[in-house]
Amino acid sequence: MKVVDADTMARIDARSTAEYGIPSATLMERAGGEAWRVLRDEAGGGDAPGPLAVVAGRGANGCLRERWSWWSN
């Protein structure tokens, strides 16, 4: 995995949209989906083991938020 800072990620997102035609909403949804998959898998797959806190920096982090219903039930 490669870790980049916010400015670099913004440039990568812009290039993905400009050169490959991938809408920024699609990029966010894919990122949120992958983040959720990792959290779910690390938690054991299907059973919510207890409370979970996610700390995210500034930016469009709403795609991950939509997936919390599984965890909060």
Helices and strands as residue ranges (DSSP letters): H 6-20, H 24-42, H 62-65, H 69-72
